[in-house]
């Protein structure tokens, strides 16, 4: 089974980069950073693929729309 990585690691990666992402560019960045087999978990879901995590984070309001796509910031990351 692939390593389980907390979704916060993706949000931290996004915030640290300071760049905007599209769904496709975020998926590519996740695969580059964590590998194609990585699975992600949060406090309420587990074993998500990169695509599933992106959908999950978007549904939870973790992304902020900008002209070039979307971003996040550390304020969007819960600390539980």
C-alpha positions in Angstrom: 0.0 0.0 0.0 1.2 3.5 -0.8 2.3 5.9 1.9 -0.5 8.0 3.4 0.3 11.7 3.5 -1.9 14.3 5.3 -3.7 16.7 3.1 -2.1 19.6 5.0 1.2 18.7 3.3 -0.3 19.6 0.0 -1.7 22.9 1.3 1.6 23.7 2.9 3.3 23.0 -0.4 0.9 25.3 -2.2 1.2 28.1 0.4 5.0 27.9 0.3 5.2 28.1 -3.5 3.3 31.4 -3.6 2.0 30.5 -7.0 -1.5 30.0 -8.5 -2.5 26.5 -9.7 -5.0 25.0 -12.1 -6.4 21.6 -11.3 -3.9 20.1 -13.8 -0.9 22.0 -12.6 -1.7 21.1 -8.9 -2.1 17.4 -9.8 1.3 17.6 -11.6 3.0 19.3 -8.6 1.5 16.7 -6.2 2.8 13.8 -8.3 6.2 15.4 -8.6 6.5 16.1 -4.9 4.9 13.0 -3.4 5.0 10.4 -6.2 2.3 8.9 -8.4 1.3 6.2 -5.9 0.9 8.5 -2.9 -2.4 8.4 -1.1 -3.7 11.2 1.1 -5.8 11.5 4.3 -7.5 14.2 6.3 -9.5 14.2 9.5 -12.5 12.9 7.7 -11.2 10.9 4.6 -8.4 8.5 3.8 -6.8 6.7 0.9 -7.5 9.6 -1.6 -5.7 9.9 -4.9 -4.3 13.3 -5.8 -7.4 14.0 -7.9 -9.7 13.0 -5.0 -7.8 15.2 -2.6 -8.0 18.2 -4.9 -11.8 17.7 -5.1 -12.0 17.2 -1.4 -10.0 20.4 -0.6 -12.0 22.4 -3.1 -15.3 21.2 -1.5 -14.0 22.3 1.9 -13.2 25.9 0.6 -9.5 25.5 1.0 -8.7 27.2 -2.4 -9.0 30.9 -3.2 -9.9 31.8 -6.8 -7.4 34.1 -8.6 -7.1 35.2 -12.2 -4.7 32.3 -13.1 -6.6 29.6 -11.2 -6.5 29.2 -7.4 -4.2 29.5 -4.4 -4.3 28.7 -0.7 -2.8 30.3 2.3 -1.8 29.0 5.7 -5.0 30.4 7.3 -6.9 27.7 5.3 -5.0 25.0 7.1 -6.7 23.7 10.2 -4.3 22.8 13.0 -5.8 19.7 14.6 
